[in-house]
Amino acid sequence: MTSQINIQIELAEDKMPESIQWTAPDGGVADWQKAKAILLGLWDGEEKSALRIDLWTSKMMVDEMNDFFYQTFYGMADTYLRATKNPELAQEIKDFAKTFLKKASEATPAE
């Protein structure tokens, strides 16, 4: 059995992402969904290295990026806990996420 997640990126003339859309028909998301950013991480077991695709559109605001990173860090903590059964380090990631959001929010100028 296989499953697909489709990601479609529309580029502007300067090759920056103009729009990001995704669909996962096998996961119950049959229609294209809009996104302002994507962080995709892949682990190459043979090379023992992480591969990343990090894209965002010009419509992504700094406060949204702060929230996106906070939620990503927090979600990574849950994933790390499920994968390693290490609650102490998972909690450290969550604590970092909270500290990050506080500092990022303080550093972001009001729009």
C-alpha positions in Angstrom: 0.0 0.0 0.0 1.2 3.5 -0.7 -0.1 6.9 0.2 0.5 10.3 -1.3 0.9 13.9 0.0 1.0 16.4 -2.8 2.5 19.9 -2.5 2.2 22.5 -5.2 4.3 25.6 -5.2 3.5 28.5 -7.6 6.6 30.7 -8.1 6.8 34.4 -8.8 9.2 35.7 -11.5 12.0 36.0 -8.9 11.4 32.3 -8.0 10.0 33.1 -4.6 6.9 31.2 -3.6 3.7 33.0 -4.6 1.4 30.3 -3.3 1.6 27.0 -1.6 -1.1 24.3 -1.8 -1.3 20.8 -0.6 -3.6 17.8 -0.6 -3.5 14.3 1.0 -6.3 12.3 -0.6 -5.5 9.1 1.3 -5.6 11.1 4.5 -9.1 12.6 3.9 -7.9 15.9 2.4 -9.0 15.5 -1.2 -9.3 19.2 -2.1 -6.3 21.5 -2.4 -5.6 23.5 0.8 -3.8 26.8 1.0 -0.7 27.4 3.1 1.5 30.4 3.7 4.6 28.3 4.7 6.0 24.8 4.8 8.8 23.2 6.8 9.5 19.7 5.5 12.2 17.6 7.1 13.4 14.2 5.8 15.9 11.9 7.4 18.4 10.2 5.1 19.3 7.0 7.0 22.2 6.1 4.7 23.9 9.5 4.9 22.8 10.1 8.5 21.7 13.6 7.6 18.6 15.7 7.6 17.2 17.2 4.4 15.0 20.3 4.6 12.6 22.2 2.4 11.7 25.5 4.0 9.4 27.8 2.0 7.1 30.7 2.8 5.1 33.2 0.7 5.4 36.9 0.8 2.0 36.9 2.5 3.4 35.3 5.6 3.6 37.9 8.4 6.3 37.9 11.1 3.8 37.3 13.9 2.5 34.3 11.9 6.0 33.0 11.4 6.5 33.3 15.2 3.4 31.3 15.8 4.3 28.7 13.1 7.7 28.1 14.7 6.2 27.9 18.2 3.6 25.3 17.1 6.2 23.4 15.1 8.6 23.2 18.1 5.7 22.2 20.4 4.6 19.5 18.0 8.2 18.3 17.6 8.3 17.8 21.4 5.2 15.5 21.2 6.7 13.6 18.3 10.0 13.3 20.1 8.2 11.9 23.2 6.3 9.3 21.1 9.5 8.2 19.3 12.0 8.2 22.2 9.8 7.8 25.4 12.0 10.6 26.9 9.6 12.9 28.8 12.4 15.1 30.2 13.9 16.1 26.9 10.4 16.5 25.4 9.5 18.9 28.2 12.7 20.9 27.5 11.7 21.3 23.9 8.2 22.5 25.0 9.9 24.9 27.5 12.1 26.2 24.7 9.1 26.7 22.5 7.4 28.8 25.2 10.5 30.9 25.7 10.9 31.3 22.0 7.4 32.6 21.5 7.7 35.1 24.4 11.0 36.4 23.0 9.9 36.5 19.4 6.7 38.3 20.4 8.6 40.9 22.3 11.0 41.4 19.4 8.3 41.7 16.7 7.4 45.3 16.0 3.7 46.2 16.1 2.2 46.3 12.6 
